[in-house]
Each structure stands twice: as C-alpha cells, then as structure tokens.
Amino acid sequence: MANFWDSYSGIIAGFGQSFIYLLYILPFLIIIIWYISYRRNKATYKYPVRIFKIREQGKVIEVNYKGGYIGRKNSAPFFSIKTGRWWWQRIELTKTPNPKYLDEQDRVYYMQVDVDTYVQLRRRFEEGIMRLIPVEPDIKYGAVLSVQRIKDVLRLEPTWKKVLPYIALIIVGIVLIAGYAILLNTKCPVAG
C-alpha cells in the first residue's frame, strides 16, 4: 500500500506547488478584475440621475444614482440606472431619457410613479421657484424594443440545431461503449 502512495507523491507535490503559486497570483488577479470593472462602470454610467419617490401625504424622497446607455448586439440600446455596487442592482428602463431635458450637469430627473414606472421630468424656473414637469416619453423607442423582443420570441431555429446535441450525446455514448468493449477484450500482461 505504501508503494501505491509513493508512486503518486510527485503529482501531489506538483498540485501543492501550483496551489502556492495560485495563492500568490490570486490577489493580483482580483485587483486587475476589480480595476477593469471599475473603469467599465465609470465609462458606462456617466449621467447623474435623481429620482423623486412620492410617499404618503405628498412627501418626497430624493435619491441620487448614476445612469448610462447600455448597447446590445442586434438591438436598440436602453437606459440603465445603477442603484448599487453589484451588477444586479440596477433599474432597466424601456424608454430612453430625452436629452433635450437634461440640465447643465447632464443630470436626468425621474419621478417614480409605480414600482417599475419612471417618468422623466424637466425643470422650469418660475419667479424663483423650481418646478418639475413630466415629459412625454419616447414612444418610438419603446415600440422598437417591443418589436425586437417579439422577433426574438418568434424566431425559428433550424431543426438540425435542436437535434444536434442529442446526436452528439448518442455518438459519445457509442464511443464509450466501444472503448469499454475493447478494454474488456484486451489482455493485460501479468506482472511477474
């Protein structure tokens, strides 16, 4: 039994050495990945967004986030508001903000009407008082997104693409069974 473990001691030592190298390299990889994601978020989410949330008795909560246009392949870009540090903490809007109503800091104003309903606001100053007025949303953009989603749902795939994974699985099974049969039919030399 000791002979069995001695024959694999070099492999185990190699795994140990690789693990030590990985421990040295891991902090640098984490820093590089963090830096790349930080720069990417900084480039994407560059518009300040202020959301007014209406509460009971007409009270308003103001929250400030960052927003940006997210481009997609074969589709129209959409506007996303980042609400936290992680990639899942964001609000994706089907309507893009009208750039005509951005303020001098490129800030976008929204009023939250419902859980997922946001209305863009524009500022207007009257006699020293700032008024926020709802803006008509870009209906054309929402329609383009709806049409593209419908096209994606109705797109037909060729039959061979649906059947190909099953055929590959059958071929792999046949190869494994043939290899097992060949292994059983071959004779191993007897150690003596």
C-alpha positions as CSV (number, residue, x, y, z in Angstrom):
1,M,0.0,0.0,0.0
2,A,2.9,2.4,0.8
3,N,4.2,1.7,-2.7
4,F,0.9,3.0,-4.2
5,W,1.2,6.3,-2.4
6,D,4.9,6.7,-3.2
7,S,4.1,6.5,-6.9
8,Y,1.8,9.5,-6.7
9,S,3.8,11.7,-4.4
10,G,5.3,13.7,-7.2
11,I,1.8,14.5,-8.6
12,I,0.6,15.6,-5.1
13,A,3.7,17.8,-4.6
14,G,3.1,19.4,-8.1
15,F,-0.5,20.2,-7.1
16,G,0.7,21.7,-3.8
17,Q,3.3,23.9,-5.6
18,S,0.6,25.0,-8.2
19,F,-1.7,25.9,-5.3
20,I,1.0,28.0,-3.7
21,Y,1.6,29.9,-7.0
22,L,-2.1,30.4,-7.3
23,L,-2.3,31.9,-3.8
24,Y,0.5,34.4,-4.8
25,I,-1.2,35.3,-8.1
26,L,-4.8,35.5,-6.8
27,P,-4.6,39.0,-5.2
28,F,-3.2,40.5,-8.4
29,L,-5.9,38.9,-10.5
30,I,-8.6,40.2,-8.1
31,I,-7.1,43.7,-8.3
32,I,-7.0,43.6,-12.1
33,I,-10.6,42.3,-12.4
34,W,-11.8,45.0,-9.9
35,Y,-10.0,47.8,-11.8
36,I,-11.3,46.7,-15.2
37,S,-14.9,46.5,-13.9
38,Y,-14.5,49.9,-12.1
39,R,-13.3,51.6,-15.3
40,R,-16.0,50.0,-17.3
41,N,-18.7,51.1,-14.9
42,K,-17.2,54.6,-14.9
43,A,-17.4,54.8,-18.7
44,T,-20.9,53.4,-18.9
45,Y,-22.7,55.0,-16.0
46,K,-21.7,58.7,-16.5
47,Y,-25.1,60.5,-16.2
48,P,-26.2,61.6,-12.8
49,V,-29.8,60.5,-12.1
50,R,-32.1,62.0,-9.5
51,I,-35.3,60.0,-8.7
52,F,-38.1,61.5,-6.7
53,K,-40.2,58.9,-4.9
54,I,-43.6,60.1,-3.9
55,R,-44.7,58.9,-0.4
56,E,-47.8,59.3,1.8
57,Q,-49.3,62.8,2.2
58,G,-47.3,64.2,-0.7
59,K,-43.9,63.7,0.9
60,V,-41.0,63.1,-1.5
61,I,-37.8,61.1,-1.1
62,E,-34.9,62.1,-3.4
63,V,-32.3,59.5,-4.3
64,N,-29.2,60.1,-6.5
65,Y,-27.8,57.3,-8.7
66,K,-25.8,57.1,-11.9
67,G,-27.2,56.1,-15.3
68,G,-26.0,55.2,-18.7
69,Y,-26.9,53.8,-22.1
70,I,-26.3,50.1,-22.5
71,G,-25.7,48.9,-26.0
72,R,-26.8,45.5,-27.2
73,K,-25.9,43.5,-30.3
74,N,-28.7,43.4,-32.9
75,S,-30.9,45.6,-30.7
76,A,-31.5,49.2,-29.7
77,P,-29.6,50.5,-26.6
78,F,-31.5,51.0,-23.4
79,F,-31.0,53.3,-20.4
80,S,-30.0,51.7,-17.1
81,I,-29.8,53.2,-13.7
82,K,-27.2,51.7,-11.3
83,T,-28.6,51.6,-7.8
84,G,-25.8,49.7,-6.0
85,R,-22.3,48.2,-6.3
86,W,-23.2,44.9,-7.9
87,W,-24.3,44.2,-11.4
88,W,-27.8,43.1,-10.4
89,Q,-28.6,46.3,-8.6
90,R,-29.9,48.4,-11.4
91,I,-33.1,49.6,-13.0
92,E,-33.5,49.0,-16.7
93,L,-35.8,51.4,-18.4
94,T,-37.6,50.7,-21.7
95,K,-37.6,54.4,-22.6
96,T,-34.5,56.5,-23.1
97,P,-34.4,59.9,-21.5
98,N,-34.9,62.9,-23.8
99,P,-31.5,64.7,-24.0
100,K,-33.3,68.0,-24.5
101,Y,-34.4,68.0,-20.8
102,L,-31.0,67.2,-19.2
103,D,-29.7,70.0,-17.0
104,E,-26.3,71.7,-17.2
105,Q,-24.6,68.8,-15.4
106,D,-26.2,66.2,-17.7
107,R,-28.5,65.2,-14.8
108,V,-31.7,63.3,-15.6
109,Y,-34.7,63.7,-13.4
110,Y,-37.3,61.0,-12.8
111,M,-40.4,60.6,-10.7
112,Q,-41.2,57.1,-9.6
113,V,-44.9,56.6,-10.2
114,D,-45.2,52.8,-9.6
115,V,-42.8,50.0,-8.7
116,D,-41.3,49.9,-12.3
117,T,-42.7,53.1,-13.8
118,Y,-40.5,56.1,-14.0
119,V,-41.5,59.4,-15.7
120,Q,-38.8,61.8,-16.9
121,L,-39.1,65.3,-15.5
122,R,-37.9,68.6,-16.8
123,R,-37.0,71.7,-14.7
124,R,-38.6,75.1,-15.2
125,F,-38.0,78.1,-13.1
126,E,-40.9,80.5,-12.4
127,E,-40.4,83.5,-10.2
128,G,-37.5,81.9,-8.3
129,I,-39.3,78.6,-7.8
130,M,-38.1,75.4,-9.5
131,R,-41.0,73.3,-10.9
132,L,-40.6,69.8,-12.2
133,I,-42.9,69.0,-15.1
134,P,-43.4,65.5,-16.5
135,V,-42.1,64.9,-20.1
136,E,-43.8,62.8,-22.7
137,P,-41.9,59.6,-23.1
138,D,-40.2,58.4,-26.3
139,I,-42.9,56.0,-27.5
140,K,-41.0,55.2,-30.7
141,Y,-38.1,53.7,-28.7
142,G,-40.4,51.5,-26.5
143,A,-42.1,50.3,-29.7
144,V,-38.7,49.4,-31.3
145,L,-37.8,47.4,-28.2
146,S,-41.2,45.6,-28.2
147,V,-40.9,44.7,-31.8
148,Q,-37.4,43.3,-31.3
149,R,-38.5,41.2,-28.3
150,I,-41.3,39.8,-30.4
151,K,-38.9,39.0,-33.2
152,D,-36.6,37.2,-30.8
153,V,-39.5,35.1,-29.4
154,L,-40.9,34.2,-32.9
155,R,-37.5,33.5,-34.5
156,L,-37.4,29.9,-35.7
157,E,-34.3,27.7,-35.3
158,P,-33.4,25.1,-37.9
159,T,-34.3,21.5,-36.8
160,W,-30.7,20.3,-37.0
161,K,-29.7,22.8,-34.3
162,K,-32.3,21.3,-32.0
163,V,-31.4,17.7,-32.7
164,L,-27.6,18.2,-32.8
165,P,-27.0,17.9,-29.0
166,Y,-28.9,14.6,-28.9
167,I,-26.9,13.2,-31.8
168,A,-23.6,14.2,-30.2
169,L,-24.7,12.6,-26.9
170,I,-25.5,9.3,-28.8
171,I,-22.2,9.4,-30.6
172,V,-20.3,9.9,-27.3
173,G,-22.2,7.0,-25.8
174,I,-21.4,4.7,-28.7
175,V,-17.7,5.6,-28.5
176,L,-17.7,5.0,-24.7
177,I,-19.4,1.6,-25.1
178,A,-17.0,0.6,-27.9
179,G,-14.0,1.7,-25.8
180,Y,-15.2,-0.3,-22.8
181,A,-15.7,-3.4,-25.1
182,I,-12.2,-3.1,-26.5
183,L,-10.8,-2.7,-22.9
184,L,-12.5,-5.9,-21.9
185,N,-11.2,-7.8,-24.9
186,T,-7.6,-6.8,-24.5
187,K,-5.4,-8.9,-22.2
188,C,-3.2,-7.2,-19.7
189,P,0.4,-8.6,-19.3
190,V,0.8,-10.3,-16.0
191,A,3.4,-8.8,-13.7
192,G,5.8,-11.5,-12.6
